[in-house]
Amino acid sequence: MVAGEPEPRVTNGRDRRQDPQHVEQQLGVARLLEKLRDELKTGRFGALPVRERMIPKRDGRMRRLGIPALRDRVVQMALKLVIEPIFESGFYASSYGSRPGRRAQDAIAEIVHFTRVHANYEWIIETDIEACFDRIDHAQLLVRGPTARRRQARARARAGVPEGRGDDADRPP
């Protein structure tokens, strides 16, 4: 770094405050986790706006990619670790979509198994709901979860996505 020149920017959609190395060296992981725990327990936690990037799809259209702040990703992962086993126990064994330890190849192997001549299956039905997470009724999802989880999900939804280019120029200092 040369004196008088601006500090180089961190890439990959992060600014210095969101860079894991910066958090580890400047704030400390234990301190960050303690602060998040306190905010969650007292109900003061509020998700930050998601940074948005548009990425190209194979067909030339663009898809929105939301990049949450580091602290929000930590809370999301903690929540996932708690609720994933709860939801996993309620899924059918034949369900493969976005589940841990289940791949598309496993689903294909099951299709092959059940469509062999000795099986009585004659039809395979595949469905794909275009832009499912964009079009799903989020109000209905929030009504069905436990109260604390609904509060956290509402806070996440209220955080929104900021308008603009999505780079560091749009971030408040």
N, C-alpha and C positions, 0 to 999 in steps of 0.2 A: 504494500500500500504506500502510495506517495503522499507526502504532506500536502494538504490543501485540496486533494481530490476526494470526491465522495466515496463513502464506504461501498464496496461491491455488494450488489443485491443477492440474496439467496434465491435459488431457482426452485423449480418444481412447485410453484403455487404457494410458497411460504414466504413470510417475511421473517425478520430476525426473532420476533417474539413467538413465532410458531415453529421455529426450527428446533427439533429435539435436542441437538447439541447445545444450543443456546440455553434452552430451559434447564438442561442438566447442569451446565457449567455456571449459569448466572443465578437461577432461582433454586435449583435443586429439586430432584424428583420427589423426595420425601415431603418437602415443603409444598410443592404443587398438589400432591395427593392429599395432604392434610387440609389444604385450603378448599379443594374440591369437596372433600368429605364434609367439611363444616358447612359449606354452601348447600349441599344436598340435604343434610340433616335438618338445617334450619329453614329450608324452603326458599333460600335466596338465590339458588342457582338459576341462571338464565342463559340459554344458548345464544351464542353470537350469530350474526347473519352468516350464511353460507356463502363462500366465494364461488362464483360461477364461472365455468369455462365452457365454451362450445367446442365439441370435438366432432370431426367428420365421421359419418357412417359410410359403409361400403357403397351404398346406393347414391352417395353424393349429398344426402340430407345431413343436417347437423343435429347433434344430440346434446342436451344439457348435462353437464357434469358438475355436481355440487361438491365443493371441497370444504368440509367443516374445519373449524379452528382446532388446534391441537388439544386444548382442554376439553372441547366437545367430543372429540374422537375418543379421548380417555374415558369419559362418562358413557359414551355409546358402547364401548367395549366392555366396561364393567356391567352395564345393564344387560348386554348380550350374554355374558357369562352366567348371569343370574337367571334370566328368563328362558334361554335356549333349552336347557334340560326340561323345564316345565312344559314348553310347547312340544318338544320332541316326543314326549310320552303320549301325546294325543294324535300324532300323525299316523296314517295308515302305512303299513310296511311297503306298500306298492307306490308310495309317494317319493319322488326323487328330486323335485325342484328345489334348488338352493338349500340343500341340507348337508350338514357335516358328514363326511365319510361316504357320500353318495355322489356318483358321477353319472354323466350322460351315458357312458359305456355300460354301467350297471343296468340302467333302464333298458338299453338296447338288448343286453343279454337276457333280461326278463321277457322282453317281447319275443325274442327268438325262441326262448323256452316254451312260452305259452302258445305259439303259433305253429308248433310242429304238428305233423300229421296226427299223432295220437291225442292231441288236445282237441277240445270241441269249440275252440274259438275261431271265428271266421272274420272278425272285423278288428281293425286297429283304428282308434280315433285319437288324433292329435289335436290339441288346441293351443292357441297362443293368443293372449289378450294383448292387442297392440297398445303400448303405452299404459300398461296396467297400473303402475304406481302413480302415473299422472292423472288417471281417470277414476281411480277407486274413491269411494265415498269415505273420506277421512273422518267425517263426523260420526259415521257408524262404527268405525274402528275404535274411536275414542270412547264411545258409549260402552263398549263391551269389555274393556280392560279394568283391572283393579284401580282404585282411586289414585294412589300415588303414581302409578305408571301413566294414568291419563294426564295428571298434572305435568309430568315430565314431557310427555308427547306434545301436549298443548304448548308448553314453553318452547319446544323445538320448532313447532309449526309457526309460532308467532315470531320467531327469530327472522324468518323470511330470507330472501335473497336480495342483496343490494343491486341496484342498477349500475351500469357503467362497464368499463373495460375489464374489470376483474383483476387488474394488476395492482402493484403497490401504490400507484398514484391515487387509487380510489380509497385507500385505507386511511383512517384517521391516525394522527401521530401517536 
